[in-house]
């Protein structure tokens, strides 16, 4: 007779992601997650004291499943600030579709659910650290435009790469994923790395009519 070797915390995280990724998903309660896992609500709280803790853990578990470290490796191993920026923008821009189902469910209630808001803020601060690292690399090799405030440059890059911007362009406006990445990459490189040649990617990005 076989048995499931998966530990309880992992089962909880798997159940949480499944609920979040369901079509028209609503943010699950701890009771919802307990039922989906087949354990008591008290058992869920034993491993994750708050729903914020659980949602943060679930998004980071999702990152491990998607092997985000491999995707970010070219950025982290870049030899110049411009190379790091380019690789980071490309990696994150192509990663958003993989996490959008979960992100959408959490973002939908951040205005009314403090736990969801705290989890999403943690998620976005993790991403912001990558933005800050790219801006720091640009500053260190002198590529960042003279007089640019590093904190404001990080703000700009972080906002440019927001999930909401991806959602507006691809889901609302109908842009293709390739066009989205090319445009955001071109804008970031031209603005923050003084690579005006990258603007050709923006100008050349035209999706065929629907």
N, C-alpha and C positions, 0 to 999 in steps of 0.2 A: 504494500500500500504506500503510495507516494504522499508526501506532505509538502505544503507550501513553505519554502525556507525564508520567504520575505519577512523582514522584521516589521513590527507594528508601526513605528514611525514612518517607514517607507510606504506601507499600505495606506496610511492616513494621507500622505502626500499624493499618492497615486489617485486616491478617491477624490481628493480636493481638485486636482487638475482635471479629472474626468468631468466633474460637475461644472467647473469653470469653462471648459471647452465645449460644453453641450450647446447646440443651437438655441439662440434666445435665452442663454443662461442668465440666471439671477445670482447675485452673490450668495453662496450658501451659508447657512448658520452652522454653528458647531454641532447642533443636533442633526442637521442634514448630513454633515460629513460623518458623524458617528454612525448613522444608519447606513450610509453608503459603504462604510468600512466594515460594518458588522460588529461593532464594539459599542460600549457605553459612552455617553458623553463625558463622563468622568475620566474614562481612559484617554480620550482625546486631550482633555485638559492636563492630564498627567504628563503628556509628552510636549504639549504646546500650551503654555499657561494662558495665552490670549489668542484671539483670532488674528490679531496683527502678527504675532509670532508665527502662526500657522501660514498665513498668506505670504509673508516674506520667505519662509522656508520653502513654500511651494514654488515660488518664482525662481528661487535659487536651485531647487531640484530640477525644474524645467531647464534651466541653463545647463546643468550637468547632463541631462538627457540629450540636449542639442549640442553638447560638446562646444560650448561657447569659447573655451580657452583656445581650441584649435582655430576657430574663426578669427580670434583676435591676435593670434601668434604673429602674423605679418606686421601688424601695427606695433606690437611690443618689441619686435626684433628689428624695427626699421633703423636705417643708418642716418637718416636726416629727419628734421622736423616736418618737411613737406611730405616725405614718404610716410611718416607716421600718421599725419593728418589724413592723407589720401586713403591709406589702408584702414584707418579707424572708421572714417565716414562710410566707406564701401562695406565694411564688415557689419556695422550697426544697421545701416540702411537695408541690407539684405537679411538681417536677423529679425527685424520688426515683424514681417509676415508670419514668422514661426511662433511668435509669442502674442500675436494680436488677439486671438480668441480669449486668452486669459486676461490680457491687458484691458480689453473692451469691457469685460464683466466687472473688473475692479474700478475702472475709470467711471463707469456709469453711475456709481453711487458715492463717489468721493465727496460730493457736496453735502451729503446727508449722513454718511457713515464714517465716524471718526476713525474706526479701526481700519477700514479700507483706505482712507486717506493717508493714514500713517504708513501702511504697507506700501502704497504707491509712491509716497515721498521717499521711502527707503530705496525702493527700486530705481527711481529716477536719480537719486543721489549716487547710487552705484555707477550709473551710466555717466553722470557728470564727472566722476573721477577720471574716466577715460578721456573725456573732453579736456579736462584740466591737464592731463598728462601730454596730450597732443599740443596744446597751446604752450606748455612749458618747453617742449622740445623745439618748437618754432622759435621761441624767445632765445633759447640757448645757442642756436646756430645762426641767429640774426635774420631769420626769414620773416618773422612777425613784423608788420609795418611799423616804422618808427613812431614812437609816441603812443602806441596802442597799450591800453590798460589790460593786463593779463586777465583780471577778474571779469572785465566786461567782454573780452574776447571769448572767455569760457562761457559766459552767459549767452553770447550770440550763437556759438556752436551748439550748445546744449538745446537752445530753443529751435535752431534749424533742424536738429535731429529728433525733435519730439515725436512721439507716437501720434499725437493729434495732427501734426502737419502731414505725416504719412497717410493718416486716415482721410484727411480732407482731399489730398491730391489723388490718391489711388481709389478710394472707396466712393467719395462724393463726386470728384471731377473726372474719374475714369482713366487717370494716367496709368500706363503700364509700369510694372516694377522697374524695368530697365530705364525708362525715361525718368522716373523718380530719382533713381540712384545717380544717373548721369547729371541731372540738374542740380541736385543737392551737393554732389561732389564738386561740380564746376563752380558753384557759388562759394562753397567753403574754401576751395583752393585759390580762387581769384581774390576773395576778400581777406583771408587770413594768411595765405602763403605767398601773396603777390604774384601768383601764376595766372596772368591774364589769358594765357593760351588755353586755360581750362574752360574759359567761357565758351569756347567752340562747342563743348559738350552740351552746354545749355542751349545755345542757338540751334544746334543740329538735332535737338531732341524733339521729334514730332511723331506722335502716334497716328496711325492710320485712322480715318474717320470710322465711327461705329457703324 
